[in-house]
Amino acid sequence: MLDITGKRIAIVEDDIASLKYYETLLRETGASVTIFRNGKEFVDAVTAGNAGFDLVFMDFLVPLVNGIDCTRAFRQVNRSSPVVLVTAYYSEQTKNEAYIAGCTEYNLKPIFPEKIFMILEKYLAPRPAYQMND
């Protein structure tokens, strides 16, 4: 099981089933998970100084402020943490806008558990320390 205790993950998603899915998958990892049910809540939190997330799962079509504008706001204050955009609606234009806004990855729904764990492993898992031999 992946242990990412101490890592902070934000989930910006309005779909209840998707939220339950993320919660179920992330419960065992030890990470701290903050849920935002709409884009305005996320942008308000970020502009108030709460942008210390290690990873953000961002739905594209969240109410009030869309995922791309949320990403832009996040990038104003946090340039390094990965933003993984997740959407059910693929378009080349949306994909390009997402990357220009600062998304790290663009994934289509449904996003399967293996993919979520691959993303967590890629960005949040502790790296082994290699020792030099004299």
Secondary structure in CASP SS format (residue, H / E / C, confidence):
PFRMAT SS
TARGET T0000
AUTHOR 0000-0000-0000
METHOD secondary structure of the structure
MODEL  1
M C 1.00
L C 1.00
D C 1.00
I C 1.00
T C 1.00
G C 1.00
K C 1.00
R E 1.00
I E 1.00
A E 1.00
I E 1.00
V E 1.00
E C 1.00
D C 1.00
D C 1.00
I H 1.00
A H 1.00
S H 1.00
L H 1.00
K H 1.00
Y H 1.00
Y H 1.00
E H 1.00
T H 1.00
L H 1.00
L H 1.00
R H 1.00
E C 1.00
T C 1.00
G C 1.00
A C 1.00
S E 1.00
V E 1.00
T E 1.00
I E 1.00
F E 1.00
R C 1.00
N C 1.00
G H 1.00
K H 1.00
E H 1.00
F H 1.00
V H 1.00
D H 1.00
A H 1.00
V H 1.00
T H 1.00
A C 1.00
G C 1.00
N C 1.00
A C 1.00
G C 1.00
F C 1.00
D C 1.00
L E 1.00
V E 1.00
F E 1.00
M E 1.00
D E 1.00
F C 1.00
L C 1.00
V C 1.00
P C 1.00
L C 1.00
V C 1.00
N C 1.00
G H 1.00
I H 1.00
D H 1.00
C H 1.00
T H 1.00
R H 1.00
A H 1.00
F H 1.00
R H 1.00
Q H 1.00
V H 1.00
N C 1.00
R C 1.00
S C 1.00
S C 1.00
P C 1.00
V E 1.00
V E 1.00
L E 1.00
V E 1.00
T E 1.00
A C 1.00
Y C 1.00
Y C 1.00
S C 1.00
E H 1.00
Q H 1.00
T H 1.00
K H 1.00
N H 1.00
E H 1.00
A H 1.00
Y H 1.00
I H 1.00
A H 1.00
G C 1.00
C C 1.00
T C 1.00
E E 1.00
Y E 1.00
N E 1.00
L E 1.00
K C 1.00
P C 1.00
I C 1.00
F C 1.00
P H 1.00
E H 1.00
K H 1.00
I H 1.00
F H 1.00
M H 1.00
I H 1.00
L H 1.00
E H 1.00
K H 1.00
Y H 1.00
L H 1.00
A C 1.00
P C 1.00
R C 1.00
P C 1.00
A C 1.00
Y C 1.00
Q C 1.00
M C 1.00
N C 1.00
D C 1.00
END
